């Protein structure tokens, strides 16, 4: 039974890492971080964001980023869920106030709850035999 729970937790953490996105702190993020984590932001737009915040100071609200040349309503809609003014990634390997998004921790909590419920529901119904690891692998695929 522990094997099944472990398998579920490992699969869940793999799923969470591919689904979760890091917030990007647009007031402190490097051009590389913006390019890597924000869809539609390439080298020119990342540099334009940095130039704008250097010249005008930190962004006061998320919509201020639309003042940057090349960032309009459509692009803002694509990136607004991934940007923050005071938390998130700033440079490679560094995060601001909270680092990972709240979505990630909520997803991890849900996956852990599901694994616990599945374990409780299964109870004594699961019988481990020589074929269990093979069956678990097939289910994971």
N, C-alpha and C positions, 0 to 999 in steps of 0.2 A: 504494500500500500504506500509506503514511503517512496518507493521508486516511482510510482505513478504521480504522486504529488510533486516530487522533484522534477519529473519530466514536464509537468504542466507549468511549474514555476520557471524553468529554463526556457520553455517555448514562449511563455508570456513575456519574459524579459527581453527575448530576441525581438518579439513583435513590438514591444514598447519602444525599443531603441530605434526601430526603423520608422515608427509612426511619429515619435516625438520630435519636436523641433525646438531648437534653442531660440529664445528671444534674442534679438540684437539690440543693444543699447545704441540708438542713433546719435546720442550726444557724445559717445566715447569710442565707438567701434572703429577699428581700422578699416581701410579700404578692402583688404583681403577678406576680413570677416563678412563685410556687407556683400561682397561678390559671391562668397561661398554659401551664404545662408539666406539671401533674399532673392527670390525669383524676379528676373527682369532688371536686376542691378548688375551692371558690368563695370569695367574699370573707369570709364568716363563718368558715369553717374555716381559711383562711389567717391571719386575725387571731387565731383561737384558738391556732393553732400558735405564732405569735409571742408571744402573751401567756403561753403555757405555758413557752416556753423563757426568757422574760424572768424569770418568777417562779421557775422551778426550775433554771435553768442549761441548758447545752447538753445535747442528747440524747446518751446514752452508747452506745446501740445503736439500730438502726433500729426495733425493736419498741416502743421507748419512746414512739413517736409515737401508739401506740394509747391512751396515757393521756390524750390530748387529747380533750375532749368532741366527739363526732360522728365520731370515727375509730375504727372497729371492725375486726374481722378481715377482713370483705369488702373494705372500702376499702383497708386495708393491703395486701391481696393485689394489688389493682389498681395500686398506686403503688410497691411495694417495689423493683421493678427500676429505677425512675426516681429514687430518692432516695439520698442519700449523707450521711455525717456530716462529711466533710472535703474533698470535692471537688465540682466542678460549679458551676452558676450560683448567683450570690448576688444580683446586681442586674442590671438591664437592661444587656446588653452586657458583663458581667463574669463571668468564670469563676473557680472556685477552683483548687486544686492542679493538676488536669489538664485542666480544661475539657471537651472532648468526651469522650464515653464511649469505652471501649476497643472497644465493638462497632463504632463508626463506623470506627476505624482498621483493624480486622480486615476489615470489609466492603470498605473501599477497597483494602486489600492483595489480597483475593480477586479483585476486579474487575480490578485491574491485572494480576494473574497470568493471569486468563482472557484478557485482551486480548493479552498477550504470547504465550500459547499459541496463540491463534487466528491471530496474525500468523505464527508459526513454522509452524503447520500449513498455512496457506494458501500459504506459500512463493511460488512463481512461478505458482500457479494463478490468481491475481487479475490480470486485465488491465483496465487503466483505459481507458475510452472516454468518449465524450460522455454516455452514459446512466448512468455510475457514480454521479454525485451524486444523480440522480433515484432510482435504485434504492436507494441508501443511505438516502435520506429515507423512501422507502416502507417499508423494513425497520424504521426507527426508529419509525414510526407503528404 
